[in-house]
């Protein structure tokens, strides 16, 4: 295996960030990329109100080099039009120009892309353009010291890393099955048979790509006609963006057929499913399906991935949905208690079949509102950093406690969600800070012996090596293959 001193991130958005803010084809995946701001009154106001969201790139490849992150799962994401097509009343009150200023200034989509998305709802076309942008820009960095390559399997990835210490390997993934061109106004006019034909054709075409996605997040923020999604948007965002349609539902009949096609090896390379953003009902149905497959096919185990997540503190799915996901639910909760996050029952399933859980670096997903406000109010930067470290560790130890054995440490990795418009940790704002994060976690564990009963005779160094590199690499060895029938 390639040298052992690098890190892996299984969920971030370097291509999405640059593609959406691409200035006449000049912007590359290496350099800093800043939001193209609209400086009217509302635009300036929204920048100030959203100062917790980075307005510059977090996962550009120079940041990755400086953070020694050499394996990057690049999540391609065509922007769902639910973020652009505001509800009628807010749109009327704000006016089109102010809606544009809000979307552009917060998201990083430039004005040209915004207007394109307003007039064109073809997600599959969006995906292909983003994919081609990533593929066509492969090669050396502007300074000539580094190089990135998209890889198809583990052997190719490992060979590329061993070739030169300045090489970065990119694994293609996708966020949201709407990329197959569902959840659009046009697709919702189709009957089930027509929709099924359209989507299965697109799955087939996706699998014929030289670099088909390793996995796909099946749901995202809005209804995709395939399965229900979990509540994910803040109360303020839900004032303008409507994610109620399909919320908390299970799978549709078409959705089940698309899942089957993605997981099949008979129509090309298997595309694994990332369950992040699925509703609880959809996740339960999906885990039942995987359970049956794995019991009946012990030589062809399908692992489950949740690529950028945290925990909700509950024991079961039933407890997770007992109360509605809203601001009151998280007001005083220790963990961020919405059902989008993981309960012990779900963690157990992912562990059973040697899946992978990516730890998100969105501080808003790790704790309740009161805890976040308390940490944000800390003036001493050292004490504030320690509070964030403990917050991350509490999430990690919830995963381990849910399993209750040493092998729990084998399913955890990094899934930062950098450049995914997140509420990042103050002291770990981009990919260059990953060595600092690892060192801070290691030192904190060594000094405080924090939750040592759950170390299971591993040292902090061994634990963090697993999370920052080993587990993801071992998962790639087992699952990132050319395995068509």
N, C-alpha and C positions, 0 to 999 in steps of 0.2 A: 504494500500500500504506500501511497505517496507520503512525503514527510509529515510529521505529526504536530507541527506547531501552528496550524491554521484553524480557522473557525468556519462553521456552516450556518447559514440562515435559510430556513425552509419556507419563509413567506415574506417577501418585500416587493416593491413596485418600481424599480429603477426605470424600466422601459415606459411604463404608463406615465410616469411623471414627465419624462422628456418628450414623449410623443404628444402629450396633450399641450405642451408648452414649447413646441418645436418652432423656432424662428426661421422660416424659409429654408428648412433643411440643414441649417448650420449647426444647431445645438447637437452635442454628442452625449454619449452615456457616461463620460468621464468627468466633465467639469461641473462646477456649481451651476445649478439651474434655479433661478428665482421666479416667483410668481409675477406674471405681467399684470400689474395692478391697475385698476380703474380708479382714479383719484377724485371722484365726486364725493359729495357729503356722505352718502350711505356707504360708499366704498371704503372711505377712511374710517368710518364708524365700525364697520364690520371687521376690519383689520385689527382695530383696538380690542374689540370684544372677543376676537378669536386668537388672541396673542399666544395662547397655549398650543396652537397648531402651527407647525413650522411652515414658513413661507419660502424656504429654500430646500434644495434636495437633501435628503437624509441618506440615500443609498446609492449616490453616484459612485462610479467605480474607483475614483481616487479615494473617496471615503472608505471604500471596501479594502483597498490596498493598505491604507493607513491603519485600518483596524484588523488587518490580517485575515479578513473574511474572503476566502478563496473559492468557496462553493456557494453559489447564490441561486436559490429557487426564485426565478423571476416570474411573478404572478401577473399575467396579462389581463387587463380588465377594460372592456368597453364600457364607458360611463352609462349607467342606467338613466333613462330619460326622466325617471321619477325625481331625480335631483334637479332637473332643468325645467320641467313642466310643473310649475307651482300650482297649488290649489287656487281655484278661481278668486276667492275673496282676498287672500294675501297678495295675489298677483295684481288685482285691481287696485288695492290700496297702495302698493309699492310702486307699480308702474314697471313696464318692461325693462327700461334702462337700469333701474335699481335692482331688479331681479338679476340682470346680467352682471352687475357690479358685485353682488353678493356671491354668486356662483364662481365667477372668475377669481375674485380676491381670496376666497377661502380655499378653493379646490386646486388652483394652479392651472386649470384649463384656460388657454388664451382665448381672446375674443373670436379669432377665426374658427377655432375648434367649436366654441360655443354655438356660433351661428350655423356651422355645419350640422351639429347634433340637433339643433332646433328644426332643421329642414329634412333631416335624414335619420330614419330610425332603424337602419339595417345593422344590427349588432354583429352579424357574421362578417360583413364587409369591414366593420371597425376592427374586429379581431385580426383579420388577414392583413390589414394595413399595419397594425401594431406588431404583428409577428414578423412581417417582412422588414420592418424598421430595425428590429432586434437582429435578424439574420444578416441583413445587408451591411450593418455597421460593425460586424465582427472584425477584429484585427487589433493592431497596436494602439496604445494610448497616444495622445498628442506629444508627450515627451519621449515616446519610443522605448520606455523602460518596461512597460507592462503590456499584457495582451489578454483579450477575452475571446472565448470560443464557446458556442452552444454545443452541448454534448447529447448523445442519444442513449448511452448506456453507461454502466459503471466502468467497464474496461476502458472506454474512450475517455471518460472523466479522469480516471486514475493515471492513464498514460499522459494526458495533457498536463496534469499537475506535476508529474515527475519530470517532465521535459524541461521546465524552467520555473524557478521560484517566483517569477513575476507573472505567471499565468493564472487567470481566473476562469473557472468552469461555470457555465450557466445551464441550469436545468429549467426547462420551460414548464410552467404550470399555468392554470387559468382560474380566475375567480368569477364564478357565476355561470350556470348553464344557460343563462339568457344569451350567451355568445352563439348558441346554435340557431338563434333568430326566433326565440319565443318570448312571450311577454310583451310583444309589440301590439300596436293597434291593428296592424294588418294580420298578424298571426292569430289574434283573438277572433277574427272573422272566419277562420277555417274550422271545419268539422274535425273530429278526432282523427279520422283516417288521413285527411289531407295534412294535418299537423304532424302526425307520426311519420308520414313519408318525407316531409320536408326535413325534419330533425334527424331521422336516421340517415338520410343522404348526407347531411352535414357532418354527422359523426363519422361516417365512412370516409369523407373527404379529409376530415381532421386527422384521422389515423393514417392517411396516405402521405401526410407531410413528412419531410425528412426527419424533423424533430417533433413528433407528436407530444402533447403534454404528458408529463409523468402522472399528474393528478389534476382533478378539477373540483373546485368548491362548487357543490351542486346548486345550492341556493345562495342568494345574497340579500339585498335590502328590500326588493320589491317582487311582486307576483311574477312568476315565470311560466305558469301553466303546467309545471311539472311536480312541484311539491311546495308545501307551506314553508314560510320563513319565520324566524324568531324576531321579536321586537329588538331593534338594534339602534334606532335613532333617538337622540335626546328629545326631551319635551319641546325645546325651542325649535329644533329642526322639524318636528312633526307638525308644528303650526303651519309650515309652508309646504312640506313634502308628505304625501299621503302613502303610507305603507300598509294600510288596513286590509286591502284586498289580498286574500290568500294567507293572511297572518294566522299562524298556529295550526294550519290545516295539515293533513297528511299527503300521501302521494296520489297523483291522478293516475289513471290507467296509462296515459301516454308517458308519464314520468317513469313508471315502472319499466316500460319498454326501452326508454332511453338509458336508464341505469343498466339494464341488461346488455345493451349494445356497447356501452362504454366499458363494462367489465369483461366483455367477451374477448376471447383470443381468436375467434374464428373469422373476424372481420378486420384483423390487424392487431396491433399492439394494445394490450390492456391499458386502459386509463383508470387509475384508482380514483376513489371518491373521497373528497375532503368534506367532512360533515359540519364544519363550522358554518354558522348562519342558518342551518336547517332548523325548523321548528322542532320542539320536543316530540310531537307526534310523528313527524317525518323521520327523525333519528331513531325512534323506537322501531318503526316499521323497517327501516334500513338495517338495523342491527339484527332484527329477526331474520331478514333475508340472508344476511351474511352468515349468521349462526347456522342456518339450514345448509347453505352451500358448503361451509367449512366442515360440518359434521359428515356430509355426504361425499366430500372430496378432500380427504386428508392430505393428498399429495399436491393439492392446488389451493392452499390457504390464501384467502384474500384478507390482508390487514386493513385496518381502518386508520385514517389520518384525521386529526383536527389540527390544522396548521398554525393557527394564531389565536390562542385562547387563554382563558383563565378559569377560575373555579367560582361556584356560587354558594358553597358551604352546605348544600343539602345532601342528604343520603341517597335520595331516589328521584327519578323523573317525576313521580307523582307529587312529591314535596316541592319540586322546582316550579310547578305550575299551579300550586294550590292558591297562590295569590297572584294577581295581575301584575305584569311587568310595568311599573311606573316609577316616578321619582320617589314616592312615599316608601316603596318596597326597599329601596337602597339607602334611605335616609340615615338609618342607624345600623345597617348590617355590617358585619365584620368584613365579609367579602362582597364583591359586586354580585348581588343576589338574583339578577335577571336570569331567565331560563336559557338565554343564549350561551351562558357559561356552563361549565361542566359540574355534574354531581358525581358522587362516589359510584353509583350504579354504572354510569357511562364510562368512567375511568377504568372500572373493572373489565368492561367489554373490550376496550382498546388494548389493555394489558393481556387479556386472554389470548389474543391472536397476534401478539408482538407488533402492535401498531406503533404510531408515533404521535406525540403531542408537542406542538410548538408553543413555547411560552411567549406571549405577546408582551411588547414593551410599551403598551398604552396604559398609563397609570390609572386612567379612569375606569378600566375594566378589572382592576385588582381589588378595589375596596369600595365600601359605602361612602356616601357623600360626607358624613361627619368626619370620618377618618381622613379623607382627602383634604378637607378644609383645615383640619388640625395640622397635618403635615405641611400644607402650603403656607401656613402661618408661622412656621418655625423660621426665625431670622438667622440663626447660626448655620452656615452652610455645611459644616461637618455633621452636626446633629440631624440636619434635614436629609443629608445623604444617607446616614445610618437608618433613618426612618424608612426611606425608600428601599434600602437593602433588605430590611426586615420584612417589608411588604412583599417583595419579590420572593423571599425565602418562605414566607407563610404560605404563599400559593404553591410553591414547589413541595413543601412538606405536606400539604393537603393531598396532593397527588400520591405521594409515597405512603402516607397514612391510610389512604383508601385501599391500597393493595396490601400493605402490612408485611411485605417481604422484600428481600434485597433486589429481586428482579424488577421492582418498581423503578429503580434508577436507570433501567435500560430503555424506557419509552419516552424520556423527556429530552427536548432539544430546544433550540431558539427558533421562534417564528415572529420576528420583531414587528412586522407590519409597517416598517419604515416606508415613507412616502404614500401611505394609505390614509392620509388626513387624520392622524391620531393625536391624542393628548399625551405626548411623550414624557418620559421621566426627565426632569430638569437637567440632571447631571449626565444623562446618557442620551443625548439628543440626536445622534446620528451614528452611522456604522463605524466611524473611526474610534468611537468610545468603547467598543466591545472588549478590548484588552483591559481597560480600566474597570469595566463592570465585572469581568471575571476575577480580577485581582481583588476588588472590593468585597465580592462575595466570599472569596477564599479566606481573606484576612478576617472578615467578620465571623465566619464559622470557626476558624482556628482560635481566635481570642475568646469568643463567648461560648464556645462549645454548644452553639444553639441547636436545640432539638437533637442532641447527640444520640438519643435512643433510636432515632430513625436513620442513622448513618449506616447501620448494618455492617460495621467493621470496615467501611470504606473511609479513606481520608478525604478531607475537603478537596484536595487536589484531584483525586480520582473522581469524585462526584462531579466537579465542574468540567473536567476533561470529557466526561460522558455527555454532559449537557451541551457543551460548546462545539463538540466535534464527533466523538466516537459513535454515539447512538445514531446520528443521522447517516454517517458513513456506513455503519453496519446495516442500516435499513436499505441503503442504496445497493450494497453488495447483494442482498437477498432479493430485492424487488425491482431494481432498475435494469431490466434486461430486454433483449429482443426476443420475446416469448410467444410469437404468433404460432398458431397450429398449422 
